[in-house]
């Protein structure tokens, strides 16, 4: 039983290590990606290295809204053009970076 538990823990650790490595490599190559309608707020937060809550607040998302909602869906829910939402995101990014 001890050997099975150890092997299971090793497999889970290996899986999480691979996942972390893939994310680090991906986001190191996709910094400041051009905004697109499919992008969720959480993805933009990682790409631009800013707080997701600040981005959500800037585009008028309620605090309990999921961070995986795409920009296109947010624009549709708010009845605004996608370009306006993208502009709000870019302004929030500039403000967050200026504050740093």
C-alpha positions in Angstrom: 0.0 0.0 0.0 2.8 2.4 0.8 4.4 1.8 -2.6 1.1 2.4 -4.4 0.6 5.6 -2.4 4.1 6.8 -3.2 3.7 6.1 -6.9 0.4 7.9 -7.0 1.9 10.9 -5.3 4.8 10.8 -7.8 2.5 10.7 -10.8 0.4 13.6 -9.5 3.5 15.6 -8.8 4.9 14.9 -12.3 1.6 15.9 -13.9 1.5 19.2 -12.0 5.2 19.9 -12.8 4.5 19.4 -16.5 1.4 21.6 -16.4 3.4 24.4 -14.6 6.2 24.1 -17.1 3.8 24.4 -20.1 2.1 27.5 -18.6 5.4 29.2 -17.8 6.7 28.6 -21.4 3.4 29.6 -23.0 3.0 32.8 -21.1 6.6 33.8 -21.4 6.2 33.7 -25.2 2.7 35.3 -25.2 3.3 38.5 -23.1 1.0 41.4 -24.0 -0.9 39.4 -26.6 -3.2 41.3 -28.9 -6.7 41.3 -27.5 -9.3 39.2 -29.2 -13.0 38.4 -28.4 -12.3 34.8 -27.3 -10.0 35.9 -24.5 -11.3 35.6 -21.0 -10.3 38.2 -18.3 -8.1 35.6 -16.5 -6.1 34.9 -19.6 -5.6 38.7 -20.2 -4.5 39.1 -16.6 -1.8 36.4 -17.1 -0.7 37.8 -20.4 -0.4 41.4 -19.3 0.7 40.5 -15.8 -2.0 42.6 -14.0 -4.6 41.9 -11.4 -7.7 40.1 -12.8 -9.9 41.9 -10.3 -8.7 45.3 -11.5 -9.4 44.3 -15.1 -12.9 43.0 -14.2 -13.7 46.2 -12.4 -12.5 48.3 -15.3 -14.9 46.7 -17.7 -17.8 46.7 -15.3 -17.9 43.0 -14.4 -19.6 42.2 -11.1 -17.2 40.9 -8.4 -18.9 37.4 -8.4 -18.6 37.0 -12.2 -16.5 34.2 -13.5 -13.0 35.1 -14.8 -13.4 32.7 -17.7 -16.1 34.8 -19.5 -14.8 35.9 -22.9 -14.6 39.5 -23.9 -17.1 39.0 -26.7 -19.6 37.5 -24.2 -19.0 40.4 -21.8 -19.5 43.0 -24.6 -22.7 41.2 -25.6 -24.0 41.1 -22.0 -23.3 44.8 -21.6 -24.7 45.8 -25.0 -21.4 47.5 -26.0 -19.1 47.0 -28.9 -16.2 44.6 -28.4 -13.8 47.4 -29.3 -15.0 49.5 -26.3 -14.5 46.6 -23.9 -11.0 46.1 -25.3 -10.2 49.8 -25.0 -11.3 49.7 -21.3 -9.0 46.7 -20.7 -6.0 48.5 -22.3 -6.6 51.6 -20.2 -6.8 49.5 -17.1 -3.5 47.7 -18.0 -1.8 51.1 -18.6 -3.2 52.4 -15.2 -2.0 49.2 -13.4 1.4 49.4 -14.9 1.7 53.1 -14.1 0.8 52.3 -10.5 3.6 49.8 -10.3 
